[in-house]
Amino acid sequence: MAVDAQGNDIAAVAVPVTGFIGYAPLGTPGPTPVEGADPDFTLDPAFKKLGLIKVDGGPQWSQAASGDPLEFWQQGYTIPSGLADVSVAAGLAQTDENVRSFLNGKNADANGYMEIDGGGNAVHYAIFTEEIFKNGDIRRRWAPDGNIATAVENQSTRGEVLGTDVTVKINNSEEVGGNHYGEWLIPAESDAS
């Protein structure tokens, strides 16, 4: 569908239908701009996928400028401080060793036992998300440096998914030009011939 008389394009509305979140050790290279733009792109096996996501728990990216803008003597002139708070939150549905390892920065022993420090851990990861929309568009994001900011286990409720709401702080990285993450928006292949 094309843009209508009011300038709107209903086919451009992003309605997520599936996707995934992956993580890998810090320093794992992400896709190049060309690789990430390929609709048939396959993620490097170093990335582990975090499995099923709660129906209302898909990737939620946020970014907000942090710090006061730099002001100039001439009234009305400012520039951003260059600081930002960037994160991605998700509702992880699975409770398995892969998710436990991601959340706690360590692996369980042979007995499935893990000692957990509620104050967090210093482990950083490369993060990759992919969302596929109903219109066939694909959005991918790669953050070379992220660390767990919060992990809140959902209340254990009979008959409901026991998931974990996790927020990952995304840090600046020279691998994306000193920015926080890289993004691809790959339009669906046109059926017009």
Secondary structure, 3 states (H helix, E strand, C coil): CCCCCCCCCHHHCCCEEEEEEEEEECCCCCCCHHHHCCCCCCCCCCCEECCCECCCCCCEEEEEEECCCEECCCCCCEECCCEEEEEEEEEECCCCHHHHHHHHCCCCCCCCCCCCCCCCCCCEEEEEEEEEECCCCEEEEEEEEEEEEEEEECCCCCCCCCCEEEEEEECCEHHHCCECCEEEEECCCCCCC
